[in-house]
Amino acid sequence: MIKAMTGALAAAGLASEADAASGPQAFWPSTAGRETLDHGGWTRLLARHVSRGADGVDRVDYRAWQASAADRSALAGYLSMLQAKDPRRLTRNGQMAYWANLYNAETIRLVLAAWPVGSIQDIRPNPLAIGPWKTPTLSVMGTILSLDQIEHRILRAGFKDPRVHYALNCASVSCPDLRRQAWTADSLETDLDAAARAYVNHPRGARMVRGKLVVSSIYVWFKADFGGDDAGVIAHLSRYAEPALKTQLATVSSIGGNAYDWRLNQTGGKR
């Protein structure tokens, strides 16, 4: 994700159907295996370093994680394990969980490597970069991948499920929460719905301001994933909204504004 992304650019991310089969498209879930994968190590790290803030946002103690050589080593080991695995041997849900966990774990690694930092957008692999998303930092089965490619070319394009946006965390306050446990195949459907409800019903997801609907910029940047227009976004929000918000959504027919807070989702809110 980048702040300047527009709906047109987001939709362009789905145009990956023209990619060569040896690229990210090779990981689309056209086939599924039966293997499972243990994400317990990742869950243990998340449980140790992620906690709910007073603002209702799950936050990461990057300082403590960076200070722990053992936990940095455990993160590196988990990432190495994932990259050595062929995700196509997993079930379809296992594949989605694999890519979401890989994305989130690599995001944490990149923040720790740049620590201290106030926003992931401040991580600039080159002078023209805004954030690390377009820089290839991962290799899965010989395919070099960036975070952008995982998000747009594999997860969005391959799975075509709007809930994928609730599975990914870009280390920012306005991102859907980084859960305190890994995504797993067995509970993926239930957990994605729970993550969608949590985000939609938090003010950073959707809120009414002076009679106008203000949403997370995610719903504008990636409108194509939520029905393609304001009505589609509102219908998606209504599906997961609690009764009070659902009643408010019934009074509007368009999005009145959007916002996104790119500050780092760190505990305490300060470096």
FENURFEN-V934732 format. One record per residue. N is the residue number from 0. RES is the residue in one small letter. PHI is phi in degrees with one decimal (NA if undefined). PSI is psi in whole degrees, -180 to 180 (none if undefined). Layout:
n = {N N}
res = {RES RES}
phi = {PHI PHI}
psi = {PSI PSI}
//
This chain:
n = {0 1 2 3 4 5 6 7 8 9 10 11 12 13 14 15 16 17 18 19 20 21 22 23 24 25 26 27 28 29 30 31 32 33 34 35 36 37 38 39 40 41 42 43 44 45 46 47 48 49 50 51 52 53 54 55 56 57 58 59 60 61 62 63 64 65 66 67 68 69 70 71 72 73 74 75 76 77 78 79 80 81 82 83 84 85 86 87 88 89 90 91 92 93 94 95 96 97 98 99 100 101 102 103 104 105 106 107 108 109 110 111 112 113 114 115 116 117 118 119 120 121 122 123 124 125 126 127 128 129 130 131 132 133 134 135 136 137 138 139 140 141 142 143 144 145 146 147 148 149 150 151 152 153 154 155 156 157 158 159 160 161 162 163 164 165 166 167 168 169 170 171 172 173 174 175 176 177 178 179 180 181 182 183 184 185 186 187 188 189 190 191 192 193 194 195 196 197 198 199 200 201 202 203 204 205 206 207 208 209 210 211 212 213 214 215 216 217 218 219 220 221 222 223 224 225 226 227 228 229 230 231 232 233 234 235 236 237 238 239 240 241 242 243 244 245 246 247 248 249 250 251 252 253 254 255 256 257 258 259 260 261 262 263 264 265 266 267 268 269 270}
res = {m i k a m t g a l a a a g l a s e a d a a s g p q a f w p s t a g r e t l d h g g w t r l l a r h v s r g a d g v d r v d y r a w q a s a a d r s a l a g y l s m l q a k d p r r l t r n g q m a y w a n l y n a e t i r l v l a a w p v g s i q d i r p n p l a i g p w k t p t l s v m g t i l s l d q i e h r i l r a g f k d p r v h y a l n c a s v s c p d l r r q a w t a d s l e t d l d a a a r a y v n h p r g a r m v r g k l v v s s i y v w f k a d f g g d d a g v i a h l s r y a e p a l k t q l a t v s s i g g n a y d w r l n q t g g k r}
phi = {NA -135.9 -61.4 -82.6 -64.7 -109.1 -59.4 -65.6 -67.2 -63.7 -63.8 -62.5 -61.9 -82.8 -79.2 -72.0 -62.5 -88.4 -62.5 -65.9 -62.4 -82.5 -91.5 -55.1 -60.5 -61.1 -100.5 -62.8 -81.4 -70.9 -130.6 -139.1 -95.3 -124.0 -72.7 -119.2 -138.9 -89.0 -102.8 -60.1 -63.5 -68.4 -60.3 -63.4 -67.1 -65.2 -62.3 -79.0 -120.1 -113.5 -147.1 -80.3 -82.0 -62.9 -86.2 83.6 -99.7 -71.8 -120.9 -111.2 -88.5 -63.3 -61.4 -67.2 -64.9 -65.4 -76.9 -99.9 -61.3 -65.0 -75.4 -67.0 -67.0 -64.5 -64.3 -61.0 -65.2 -64.5 -63.4 -64.6 -60.9 -62.6 -69.3 -86.4 -97.1 -89.0 -64.5 -68.6 -82.9 -89.9 -63.5 -57.9 -64.0 -63.5 -67.7 -63.5 -62.0 -56.1 -67.9 -66.7 -65.7 -62.6 -59.3 -67.0 -67.8 -67.7 -60.8 -60.2 -60.0 -66.6 -66.1 -62.7 -66.4 -99.7 -59.0 -84.6 -149.2 -89.9 -154.4 -63.8 -66.4 -78.9 -81.6 -125.7 -62.0 -146.9 -58.0 -93.2 -79.0 -120.5 88.8 -93.6 -62.9 -89.0 -86.1 -65.5 -130.6 -126.5 -138.3 -118.6 52.5 83.4 -96.9 -79.5 -133.9 -104.5 -60.4 -57.5 -66.9 -63.4 -68.2 -90.6 -89.4 -110.5 -70.2 -67.2 -72.5 -84.5 -95.1 49.9 -128.7 -59.1 -69.2 -59.8 -65.1 -85.3 -90.5 -103.6 -124.0 -100.2 64.7 -125.5 -58.1 -83.0 -69.8 -54.4 -59.5 -83.3 -62.2 -86.7 -145.1 -68.3 -73.0 -133.7 -61.4 -62.0 -114.9 -59.2 -59.9 -63.1 -70.2 -65.0 -64.0 -64.6 -66.2 -63.5 -62.2 -62.4 -75.2 -58.8 -91.0 -94.1 -55.3 -75.3 -87.1 -155.3 -157.3 -99.2 -128.4 50.4 80.8 -112.8 -85.5 -110.6 -120.7 -60.2 -61.1 -53.7 -75.2 -95.7 -58.4 -115.5 -55.2 -58.4 -80.9 -116.6 104.2 91.5 -151.7 -58.9 -61.8 -65.5 -62.9 -63.9 -63.1 -63.5 -60.1 -62.8 -61.4 -109.4 -73.3 -71.0 -50.3 -62.9 -68.1 -61.4 -63.5 -66.4 -63.1 -68.4 -95.7 -123.2 -124.0 -151.1 -83.3 -96.3 175.3 -145.2 -150.4 -154.3 -104.0 -90.1 -61.9 -63.2 -82.5 -96.2 -65.3 80.4 73.4 -133.4 -79.0}
psi = {141 149 -32 1 135 171 -36 -43 -39 -43 -34 -28 -25 -5 16 0 -17 -4 152 149 -20 -8 -156 -31 -25 -19 8 146 54 -27 158 142 -160 0 157 167 136 115 20 -36 -39 -41 -42 -39 -42 -43 -31 -32 -2 135 157 126 168 -23 5 6 131 126 157 135 78 -34 -48 -38 -43 -33 -15 105 -35 -42 -32 -38 -39 -39 -45 -41 -40 -44 -40 -41 -46 -44 -21 -6 142 106 -19 -13 -7 165 166 -48 -36 -35 -44 -42 -42 -53 -37 -43 -40 -46 -49 -40 -40 -35 -45 -45 -41 -39 -44 -37 -28 -4 139 145 144 -20 146 -24 -20 -9 110 98 -22 163 -25 -8 145 96 169 3 -35 -6 122 122 -2 156 116 116 41 -3 120 130 148 168 -41 -42 -38 -46 -53 -39 -22 -61 -54 -49 -36 -40 -25 49 115 -21 -10 -28 -26 -9 -20 140 124 23 28 155 -41 -4 152 151 146 109 161 9 157 156 137 154 -42 -36 16 -49 -48 -42 -36 -42 -40 -41 -38 -46 -42 -42 -46 -38 3 146 -26 -14 -56 140 157 130 111 46 1 146 118 126 166 143 -19 -39 -13 -49 -39 37 -33 -29 -14 36 -15 -9 177 -39 -39 -41 -45 -39 -41 -46 -42 -32 -33 -3 144 162 -45 -46 -38 -39 -41 -40 -30 -12 -3 155 1 162 129 -10 166 156 158 130 111 5 149 140 57 153 142 -17 4 156 none}
//
